[in-house]
Amino acid sequence: MDIASLRTAKAADLFRNRSFLTLWVAQFAAIAAIYSLGLAGAVFVEDQTHSSSQTSLVILSAVLPAFLGSLVAGTVVDRWGRKRVLVASVLARGLAALAFWGGTLVLPPGVAMVTVYAATVAATAFTQFATPAELAMLPDLVDHESLVPANALLQISTLVAEGLGIVVLSPLLIKLSGPPAVGFVSGLLCFLAMLLVTSLPPDPALPARSTGRGSLWRDLRQDFAAGWLTITRDRLLRLVAIQATLAATLLLVLLSLLPGLVARHLGLATESAPLVLLPGGLGFFLGGIILSRSEAALSRPAWIATGLVGFGAGLGLLAALSGQEGRLWFFLPLILGIGVALALVIITARVVLQERPPAKVRGRVIAAQLALANAAAILPLLLGGSLADRLGIRPVMGALGLLALCAGIIVAFQARAMKRTGYAE
């Protein structure tokens, strides 16, 4: 059996892997719940205040906890166990959703708004503990050859769950019963996810910890530093962490510019923006298939370089060709191609972050990269919209494309150097 056939067989095996399917469904339910809750919070605050600044606080209450939570998430995951942290995270998010439901249903408007902010902060913060727990757990649930398709499926289902929560579940529930209903249904979804997670296999045995006086805080400080030190001391991990962070940041800025691009340059309604992302999801799926079938064709840094170059070229073409309204013939294929390129970067980076570090610090390495991505995204998100208003969306998108293209070329040269020394193997 050749390598491509082996990869295909391993991908098919995932659907017979009960533990993976359990994690997959639980993650999907929890993410759909949390994204539904976020939109419902913004709608509730807008209905109560009719203030854009108040509504923006709902978004900020999701971004800031994401950064702060990811700083300590890896330490908690590796110290207290991946399964235990994942169960606690899903339970906490379910309780936050039920607090949203009760607060918006029975409390006075002012107190209800405080409850909305608090529920959003709690749901987002505890999600930061779930993500490294899930990713660090994955190599224990599937074999080495299945890591690429497993990461592809998890990432694709994440995108689908986010879209389902924002585009379908939350709007439908709000229209039928109002924002409180979203909290109730989100809570039920989280508790379903918790029941699924409790059936997962136990974690590998945790290393013994010292219990002497002052040892807890000393160990916590050492744990916090361990993920960052592992990344900085490993050339491949350092390269992958930086490039994955760059790709995630560029994607967030692109998403923030997309409604304006759709309305001002394509002549479509602003609410059509989520729908035009569908080709991107399809492209991501195709990128996952390409990686699963052809993973051995290139080294991991070379796949990341290819993805960044494709991402940059796609953004550049999108900026260059989006000058006329109503021209979708180029837009949808380019979004599909950008989705393929992102898959090459994101999936490959996740596999490296799971495989490369020792198992005992895997959670801390993954959480450190997530913290880096959250921190790096704040300033570009704040500046991207302002620059687009001043200079125009197309020049800003062109600059993003050029940045991704240059990063891809740099990684390509580094990949060649690594291949000569065998470092990337």
Buried (B, 14 or more C-beta within 10 A) or exposed (E): EEEBEEBBEBBEBBEEBEBBBBBBBBBBBBBBBBBBBBBBBBBBBBEBBEEEEBBEBBBEBBBBBBBBBBBBBBBBBBBBBBBBBBBBBBBBBBBBBBBBBBBBBEBEEEEBBEBBBBBBBBBBBBBBBBBBBBBBBBBBBBEEBBBBBBBBBBBBBBBBBBBBBBBEBBBBBBEEEBBBBBBBBBBBBBBBBBEBBBEBEEBEEEEEEEEEEEEEEEBBEEBBEBBBBBBEEBBBBEBBBBBBBBBBBBBBBBBBBBBBBBBBBBEBEEEEBBEBBBBBBBBBBBBBBBBBBEBEEBBBBBBBBBBBBBBBBBBBBBBEBBEEEEEEEBBBBBBBBBBBBBBBBBBBBBBBBBEBBEEEBBBBBBBBBBBBBBBBBBEBBEEBBEBBEEEBBBEBBBBBBBBBBEBBBBBBEBBBEBBEEEBBE
